[in-house]
Amino acid sequence: MPIQTTEKIWHNGSLIPWEQATLHVMSHVIHYGSSVFEGIRCYGQPQGSAVFRLPEHMQRLLDSAKIYRMEVPFTLEELCAGVVDLIEANGVAPCYIRPIVLRGYGEIGVSPKGSPIEVYIANFPWGKYIAGHGGADVCISSWNRLAPNTMPALAKAGANYMNSQLIHMEAEINGYQEGIALDVNGLVSEGSGENIFIVRNGVLFTPPLANSALSGITRDSVQTIARHLGLTVTEQALPRELLYIADEVFFTGTAAEVSPIRSIDRVVIGDGKPGEITKKIADEFFGIVNGLKPDRFGWLTPVKVDSSETVTA
Ligand SMILES: Cc1ncc(COP(=O)(O)O)c(C=O)c1O
């Protein structure tokens, strides 16, 4: 989907015009993939709009930067305030928010020391990522997720998404909506941009982070919701074939939200319809983010966007 532009982008603490948020082609990030970023959603609600789990996303951004020894010259609070200011200045909600920390223009060569850290935050309308209400048809990728001693999977780094692109493109070319990657030991890891859950005999399973999965904020939210609903939630290594014989399988992610999976490698999951537990968790998740159920876990940061100015994703 083409990017829908807004008026302003937050750059190093100031709001600048969208068209001026440009980089030189010789910037470090362009040659060496040296960026860490976030994807966050702001939802429309009956009382206004609210950003979902803003501090948790910004903490993960700072953690990703720390792993790559990038010194971010802004605090968690300043970054969160930047998001709220930006959304209110642009008057665009619901929206997707994309903060990015990168190594800019300075020196050529792999060493990042002489290239300045730049921080940008953009927001823009963005709708459903994984289409289809009846569930997605997905495949197991021939590409593995990153080996733990190569690229750290807990950092949400731009460079990791070269691997995600291979997984996603292969799936699409072969007629699937998404690919699921195994880790280097052949155990289930995650989708190209989503965590994965299965339900079997009423228990919710997801792979541990040690299987090269990103520490998803939606993953954590779904685990919290599931426990609140009285379900048993287990993190354990999952062999590929457990996916085929699961009663229910679904993806989670900021972009994907809670997306049921209908088939994997053309093997129909359960009866091929979104399962009862998936539906219960999704109802609770969408109820909270859309402001129709109480924000019982304190996940929402309100933003003042006049609904008459609202652009719907
Ligand atoms: C590789 C990968 N795994 C999992 C996720 C889900 O994480 P979150 O729920 O924080 O969006 C994402 C999306 O950010 C991702 O890119």
The ligand as an ORCA input file, in Angstrom:
! r2SCAN-3c Opt
* xyz 0 1
  C       9.831    -10.076     13.113
  C       8.684     -9.635     13.956
  N       8.199    -10.450     14.882
  C       7.166    -10.090     15.671
  C       6.561     -8.852     15.531
  C       5.422     -8.465     16.418
  O       5.841     -7.521     17.358
  P       4.837     -6.417     17.920
  O       3.669     -7.153     18.475
  O       5.599     -5.719     18.970
  O       4.457     -5.544     16.794
  C       7.039     -7.966     14.570
  C       6.453     -6.635     14.404
  O       6.933     -5.694     14.971
  C       8.135     -8.358     13.768
  O       8.619     -7.536     12.830
*
